[in-house]
Amino acid sequence: MLNKVVVKLPTVSDTQEFGRRLADVLRAGDLVLLTGPLGAGKTALTQGIGAGLGVQGAITSPTFVIARVHRPDPTGGGRVALVHADAYRLGDAADPRAEIDDLDLDASVDESVTVVEWGEGLVEQLTDAHLRVRIDRREDDTRIVELEPVGGDWPQRLDALA
C-alpha cells in the first residue's frame, strides 16, 4: 500500500494520458485537489480525467467561470459527471471559503468526481477523504506529478497507478 505516487511526465500528451489512467480509479464522490504553478499542467491532467470518465464537452480552464459541470456522455461510455472548479481567483477574496460555499460544490460532490484547481485549504471539508495532486513543471517542460492520498481507501486505489 502506497503513501504517495510520483510520476514523471515528459509531455502534455503524457499528462493527459496519465489523467485517463487516474480516471480509472475515480468514482462518484471523489474530490481531487490540484496544486502547482501557472502552466504546470493542472488543466491538461483534468482533460485526461474527463476523457477517461467519458464526459461531454471540452475541458478548458475554468478560471473565469470558476466551475464547470461536464455530464457523462452515454454514447461514449460516460459513467460519472465531472465538476471542474478553479479557486485561483477566490484566493484574493476577503472570505474565500464563503465564495466556495456559494459555488455549492457540496450539492454535486456525491454524484460527481470533483476536481478543484488551487483548492488546497479551501475545499477539503467537502469530503471525508480526498486526493491531493501536486504538479511541478521543469524547465524542459517535464511534469513531476505527486499524488498524496488523504484518508479513505485512496492508498489502495493508488496502488493501481504505481
C-alpha positions as CSV (number, residue, x, y, z in Angstrom):
1,M,0.0,0.0,0.0
2,L,1.4,3.3,-1.1
3,N,1.5,6.6,0.8
4,K,2.4,8.6,-2.4
5,V,2.7,8.1,-6.1
6,V,5.2,10.2,-8.0
7,V,5.4,10.1,-11.8
8,K,7.5,11.9,-14.4
9,L,5.5,13.0,-17.5
10,P,7.7,14.3,-20.3
11,T,4.9,15.9,-22.4
12,V,1.4,17.4,-22.2
13,S,0.1,14.3,-24.0
14,D,1.7,12.2,-21.3
15,T,0.0,14.3,-18.7
16,Q,-3.4,13.9,-20.4
17,E,-2.8,10.1,-20.7
18,F,-2.0,9.9,-17.0
19,G,-5.2,11.7,-16.3
20,R,-7.0,9.0,-18.3
21,R,-5.3,6.3,-16.1
22,L,-6.2,8.2,-13.0
23,A,-9.9,8.3,-14.1
24,D,-9.9,4.5,-13.9
25,V,-9.6,4.7,-10.1
26,L,-12.0,7.6,-9.7
27,R,-15.7,7.3,-8.7
28,A,-18.6,9.4,-7.8
29,G,-18.0,11.3,-4.5
30,D,-14.2,11.7,-5.1
31,L,-12.5,15.0,-4.5
32,V,-9.2,15.7,-6.3
33,L,-7.3,18.8,-5.3
34,L,-4.7,20.1,-7.9
35,T,-1.9,22.4,-6.9
36,G,1.0,23.7,-8.9
37,P,2.2,26.9,-10.5
38,L,0.5,28.5,-13.5
39,G,1.1,26.4,-16.6
40,A,2.1,23.3,-14.7
41,G,-0.5,21.1,-16.3
42,K,-3.5,21.1,-14.0
43,T,-6.0,21.6,-16.8
44,A,-4.1,19.1,-19.1
45,L,-4.4,16.4,-16.3
46,T,-8.1,17.3,-15.9
47,Q,-8.6,16.9,-19.7
48,G,-7.3,13.4,-19.4
49,I,-9.6,12.7,-16.4
50,G,-12.6,13.9,-18.3
51,A,-11.6,11.8,-21.3
52,G,-11.2,8.7,-19.0
53,L,-14.6,9.4,-17.4
54,G,-16.2,9.8,-20.8
55,V,-17.8,13.3,-20.1
56,Q,-19.3,15.7,-22.6
57,G,-17.7,18.9,-23.7
58,A,-14.2,20.2,-24.0
59,I,-12.3,20.5,-20.7
60,T,-10.8,24.0,-20.6
61,S,-9.5,26.1,-17.7
62,P,-12.4,27.3,-15.5
63,T,-10.5,30.3,-14.3
64,F,-13.0,32.9,-15.5
65,V,-16.2,30.9,-14.9
66,I,-14.9,29.4,-11.6
67,A,-16.7,26.0,-12.2
68,R,-18.0,23.8,-15.0
69,V,-20.0,20.7,-14.9
70,H,-19.4,18.0,-17.6
71,R,-22.1,15.4,-17.8
72,P,-21.3,11.8,-18.7
73,D,-21.7,11.0,-22.4
74,P,-23.8,7.9,-22.5
75,T,-22.9,7.3,-26.2
76,G,-19.2,7.5,-25.3
77,G,-19.4,5.2,-22.3
78,G,-19.5,8.0,-19.8
79,R,-20.0,6.8,-16.2
80,V,-19.9,9.8,-13.9
81,A,-20.1,13.6,-14.1
82,L,-17.0,15.8,-13.7
83,V,-17.2,19.1,-11.8
84,H,-14.1,21.1,-12.7
85,A,-13.5,24.2,-10.5
86,D,-10.8,26.7,-10.1
87,A,-10.3,28.5,-6.8
88,Y,-7.4,30.7,-8.1
89,R,-9.4,33.9,-8.3
90,L,-11.1,33.2,-5.0
91,G,-7.8,33.4,-3.1
92,D,-7.9,37.2,-3.1
93,A,-11.4,37.4,-1.6
94,A,-11.9,38.6,1.9
95,D,-13.5,35.2,2.7
96,P,-12.7,32.7,0.0
97,R,-14.4,29.8,1.9
98,A,-17.7,31.7,1.7
99,E,-17.2,32.1,-2.0
100,I,-16.5,28.3,-2.3
101,D,-19.7,27.8,-0.3
102,D,-21.5,30.0,-2.9
103,L,-20.4,27.6,-5.6
104,D,-22.5,24.9,-3.9
105,L,-19.9,22.2,-4.7
106,D,-21.2,20.1,-1.9
107,A,-24.5,19.7,-3.7
108,S,-22.9,17.7,-6.5
109,V,-19.9,16.1,-4.8
110,D,-21.7,12.8,-4.0
111,E,-22.7,12.2,-7.7
112,S,-19.6,13.5,-9.4
113,V,-15.9,13.5,-9.5
114,T,-14.9,16.9,-8.3
115,V,-11.6,18.3,-9.4
116,V,-10.6,21.7,-7.9
117,E,-7.5,23.6,-9.1
118,W,-6.0,25.8,-6.5
119,G,-8.4,24.5,-3.9
120,E,-6.0,23.4,-1.1
121,G,-7.0,24.9,2.2
122,L,-10.5,25.8,0.8
123,V,-12.5,22.7,-0.1
124,E,-11.1,19.7,1.9
125,Q,-14.2,19.8,4.1
126,L,-16.4,18.7,1.2
127,T,-15.5,15.1,1.7
128,D,-14.0,12.9,4.4
129,A,-11.2,11.8,2.1
130,H,-9.5,13.3,-0.9
131,L,-6.6,13.1,-3.3
132,R,-4.0,15.8,-3.3
133,V,-2.1,16.2,-6.6
134,R,0.9,18.5,-6.9
135,I,2.2,19.2,-10.4
136,D,5.5,20.9,-10.9
137,R,6.8,21.8,-14.4
138,R,10.6,21.7,-15.0
139,E,12.4,24.0,-17.5
140,D,12.4,21.2,-20.1
141,D,8.5,21.0,-19.8
142,T,8.7,17.7,-17.9
143,R,6.0,17.5,-15.3
144,I,6.5,15.8,-11.9
145,V,3.2,14.7,-10.5
146,E,2.9,13.7,-6.9
147,L,-0.3,12.1,-5.7
148,E,-0.9,12.0,-2.0
149,P,-3.9,10.2,-0.5
150,V,-5.7,11.8,2.4
151,G,-8.0,9.4,4.2
152,G,-10.4,6.8,2.9
153,D,-9.3,4.0,0.6
154,W,-7.1,6.2,-1.6
155,P,-3.9,4.4,-0.8
156,Q,-5.3,1.1,-2.1
157,R,-6.7,2.7,-5.2
158,L,-3.3,4.4,-5.9
159,D,-1.6,1.0,-5.9
160,A,-3.1,0.6,-9.4
161,L,-1.2,3.6,-10.7
162,A,2.2,2.6,-9.4
